[in-house]
Amino acid sequence: MIVAFRWMRRLTLLAGAALILVLAATGAPSAGGRDAARAYSFRLIASGFSNPVYVTSAPGDTTTLYVVEQPGTIRILRGGHEVGTFLDITNRVLDDGERGLLSMAFSPSYQQDHLFYVDYSDLQGDTRVVQFSSQNGVAVPTSAKELLHVQQPYPNHKGGQLEFDRNGYLYVGMGDGGTNPANGPTGIGDPENRAQNPDSQLGKLLRIRPTQPGASWQAVGYGLRNPWRFSFDRKTGDLWIGDVGAARFEEIDHRAPARLGALANYGWSRFEGRASYNKRVTLARGGQLASPSFVYAHTYGNCGVIGGYVYRGKRVPAARGRYFFGDLCTGSVWTLTVGKAGRLSHFAGAGARVPNLSSFGEDSSGELYAVGLDGRVYALR
């Protein structure tokens, strides 16, 4: 589970070196395949940040990274050094456990319109997606325009990722809203069945054309537990979702671009991964069941998937076309690829570990980065 980040930081320190992934997907190749010996590494490039949960860059800017800090700030990183603050909304953000400032996305036309978007938990704990503009290289806080407000029933499972697809839609991943600790361990179950309720925006993948007058949010996926991180392949447009599991399994979901507009049901809480979780839950009608493309178990210290990106950069040619993802508790990083038939073709242990891993990110050139909750930023080399 993606649970209280500061508590998970202590747990990660006990996890040891990179561990072996145990796969639960039927027919999934093992880590002993032809690429198992190929190693990729993440090199430390900066440190000193406060609970970084995301890193990205603006379109067309190859010199600047933006590091999202959970307490409510976005820092500017150039040449391995923090050089300033891009946005500070700490007075609007509830920084508590899984709540806080969770991600950002720049408009694809940022060089012209200077617009960007953030997802955060407000002081009441509700989710807000807000558009801002920038001027002279920093955000204008008074330019805030709210695009989405979702009331949250519990303190966990906020999702929070924002991404644009190549058609100009802005997507947000919404967790199922969590659970009441009185009903069992925090993070288990979906007691009000929100993920399978079409009338709730929780447990959904939503999208909108943010600058189109009169545009409204459209649900293109439901049955999600906590899609903490998802991404689009910048070359193919494929969607990759890392949906955090409950008691036993973590899953990766893959969606071809031709299917993005068709409603998909990712199965929670009837299923966890490919396994039955709650047989009393009836799958909502109207969407095709989308089975996980990849599943791994809560073994060897693994606990929560951190979805990543398909690498399209130039620094590591051997890694191109591989989808990188990892685990919160162990910090282990792995890769997989998609074959010609659109199926996952083989898996390789990446030989990498990012301590306290909280997120991956990419820059405008497709280079890959990772951040750890201990304040560090890494680059794939």
N, C-alpha and C positions, 0 to 999 in steps of 0.2 A: 504494500500500500504506500502511496505518497502520503505520509502522515507528518506530524509536527516536525518541521525541517531541523530545528535545533537539536531535538532528541535523536533524530536519525543520524546527525553528524557524529554523535558519540558512538552509535551502533556501528557506523562505517569503520571507525578506527579499529574495531575488533574483527573486521572481516578478513584481514590478511591480504595476501597477494591475489593476483587475478585468478579467478576460479573457472572451472569447466561448466559450460552451460549444458543442462539436461533438457533435451527437446522432447516435447509431448505431441508434436504435430505428426499425424499419420503420414508415413512415407518421407518425412523430412530427413535429409542426409545428415550424417553425423559430422562432428568436428574433425574427423580423420580423413576428410576428402582431400582432393588434390591441392587445395589452397590452404590447408591447415597450417603448413609451415610458414606461410607468408605472414610477416609481422608488420604492423603499422604502429606508430607511436604518437603520443600527444606530448608536445613539448611546452613547458611552462613559459608563458610570455609576459604575464603580469600578475600582480597580487595586491592585496590590501583592500579589496572591495567588501562591502557589507551584505552578506547573504545574496550573492548574485544568482539569479534564476534564469537568465537568458542573455544572449549576446547576438548582435546582428549588425548590419551596416545599411547605409542608404544607397539606393540605386545610383550607379555612376560614380560613387566615391570609393576609391580603392585604398585610401589612407586612414580611414577612421572606422573604429568599432564603437558600438554603443552597448554598454553593460547595464542591464536592468537589475536593480537592487530591490529586494522584497520590501524593505521599509517604505519605499515610495520615491526613489530617485533613479535617474538614468545618467550614468557617467560617460564621459567622452574619453576614449582610449586611442592614443596615437603613438606609434613607435615604441610600444611597450610601457607607456607612461599615461597615467590619468592626467588630462589637461583641463578638465572643467566639468561642469554639471550641465547637462542638456535639459533636464526637467526635474523639478522638485515638487511633488504633490504629497509630501508626508503628512500634511495637515488634512488630507482627504482620505487617507488610506488606513485601514485597520491591519496592522502587521501582527498577526497572531497565528501560529501554527501553519496551516495551509493557506491562510488568507494573507493578502498583501497586494503589491504591484507585481503582476505575474508575467506579463509579456508586452511586446510592442510590435508594430508592423508599420513600415513606411509605405506610403502610396507609391504604386509603380511609376507615377508621374511626379515624384517628389521634387525633382529638379525644377519643375515648372510650377507645381501647385503648393509645395512646401507643407503638405499635409502628412500627418502620421496618427497612429491609433494606439491606444493602450487599454489593457484589461486589468481592472483592480477590484479589490474588495473595499467598499466604502465603510464609513465609521459604524454603520449598522451591520456590517458583514455581508451585504448584498453585492452582487456582481454588477459592475458598470463597464460598458465599452464606450470610450469617449474619443472623439476626434479633436486633435489640436493642430495648430499651425506653428511654424517656426519662422524666425526672422534673425538674420545675421548669425546663423549657425546655432541658435538656441531656441527652445520652445517658448511660446507666448502663453503663459498659464491662463490669461483671460480669454483666450480664443476657444475654450472648451465648448464642445457641442456633443451632447449625449446622444448615442445611437441605440443603446440597449441598457435596460435596467431589469435585472432578474432577482426577485426576492429569494433569499437562501434560508432554508429551514434549519440547517445544522452547520457546524464549523469546518467540515471537511468536504473533499471531492469537489473542488471548484473548477477543474479543467484549467482554462485560462489562456490557451494558445490562440494567437491571431496570425493568420497567413492569408496572402493574396494568391489566387490561382492565376493562370496566364490569360484568363478571360476577364479579369478585372473584378471578380467577386472577392469580397473580404469574408473569410470564414472565422468562426469562433467555436472552440470546443467547450461544451458545458458538461460538467460532471453531474452525477445524479443527485447532488445536494447533500450526500452523506447520510448519516443515521444518528439516531438518538442513543447515546451511550447506555441508557437504561435498558435498551433492547438487546444489548450484547456488546462485544468489543467494538470500539470505535472503528468505523470504516468498513464494517461487514453488513451486507444486505442493502436493500432499497425498500425500507419499511412501508412507504406510501406508494411504491411501484411507479415512480415518476418517469423512469427511463422508458417504460413501455406505454406511457400515457401521452397520446398525441396532443393533448391540450396543455401539456407542461413543456417549458423550454429546457428543463433539466434533463440530463442524460442524452443530449442531442448534439448534432453537428449542424450549425446554422450558418447561413450565408446571406449577403446583401451586396448590392452595388451602392457603396456608401455616398457617392456624390450625385446619384440619380434622384431627381426630385420625386417625392412620393414613394420611394422604394421601401419595402418592408422586408423583414427577416423571413427566410424560407428554411424550413427543416429539410435537409437532404440525408440525414442519418439519425437514427435513434437506437435505443438499446445499448448506450454507452455507460460505462461505470465512472471512469475518470480519464478522459483523453488528455492527459497532462501535456503531451507534446505530439504534434502531427506536422506534416510538411508535404510540399509538392515538389516532385522532381522537376528541376528547372529546364531539363531537356525534353522530357516526355510528357509532363503534366500529370503523372501518376500521383495518387494520394497515398500516403503512408501514415497510419495512426498507431501510436503506442498506447493501448488502453490498459490502465493499471488494474490488476486483478484483486481478488479478495483474499481467500484463505489458501488457495493452492496454485493458481496458474496466472501467468502473465501472457499477453497476446499482442501480436502485430497484425494489423489489418491493412490490406492492400486493395486499392480501387483504381481501375483503369480510367483514364480521362473521359472516355465515351460514356462511362457509367455515373459520372459525378452528379448529373442532374436527376438521376433516378433514385427514388427514396430507398435507402438501405436500412435494414434492421440488424444491428450487430449483436443482438441476443441477450444482453444483460437485462434482468437478473434471472431469466430462465436458464441461461448458460453462463458458466465462467470458463473462458477459453472454449474448448470443445466438450467440456464435461457438464453434466447437469448440475445446476446449483440450487434452484428452487422450483420444484416440479409443480407448485401451485400457481406459478405465474403463467399466464397465457400470453403468447406473443401477439402484439398488436397487428391488426390487419393493415394492408396498404403498402407495405414495403417488402422487398425480397430479402430473405435471410442471407446475410453475408457472413460466412464462416471465417474464423481467423485463418490467416495465411501462415502464421507461425505461432507456436505456443511453447513456453518453457515453464518448468515447475519451480516451486519454492524449495529448492534444495541447495546445499552448499552455501547457504547464507544469502541467496538471492531473495528479493522481496518485492521489487517494484520496477516495472519497465520504464526506461527513459527513452522515448521515441526520438529518432534523429533525422538524418538527411541522406539522400543519395549524393555521393561525392561527385562533383563535376569540375573540380579545380584542376590546376596544372602542377602543383608542387609534388604530388605523389601519383604519377601516371598509373601505377599498378592498382591503385584504389578506385580509379574512375568507374562509375557505374555501380558501385557497391553502396548498399544502404547500411549506414552505421547506426547502431543503437546500443544501449547499455542498461545497467541495473543500478538503482539507487543505493542499495545496501552494500554491495561488493565493489562498486565502481568499475566492474568489468565491462569491456567494450567488445562487441562482436559485429560482424558484417554478414550480409547475404545479398544475393543477386536475383534478378528476374530473367528467366530463360525466354527463348523465342516464342514459346506458346503462352507466355504471360504468367507462367507458374514459377515459384521460387525454385531455383535450380540447384544451388548448393550453398553450404554454410561453411564459414571458416572462423576459427577463433582469431581475433585480431591481434592477440598478444599485447593488448594495451589495457591500462587501468587508469582511471581518473578518480582520485580520492574525492569522496563526498559529492559525486556526480549529481548535478541537478538538471542540466540541460545541454543540448548541442545547439549550434547556430552556424550560419554561413554568411560570408560577405558577398559583395556584389560581383565578385569573380568566381564564386562557387567554392572558395576555400572553406574548410571545415574547422570549427572551433568547439570547445567544450568549457563549461564553467563548473566549479565546485563550490559547495556551500561554505567552505573555509576561506573564500575570498579570492580564489585563484582562477586565472584564465589560461587555457591551453590551446595550441594550434596543432592540427594534424601535419606531421612532417614526414 
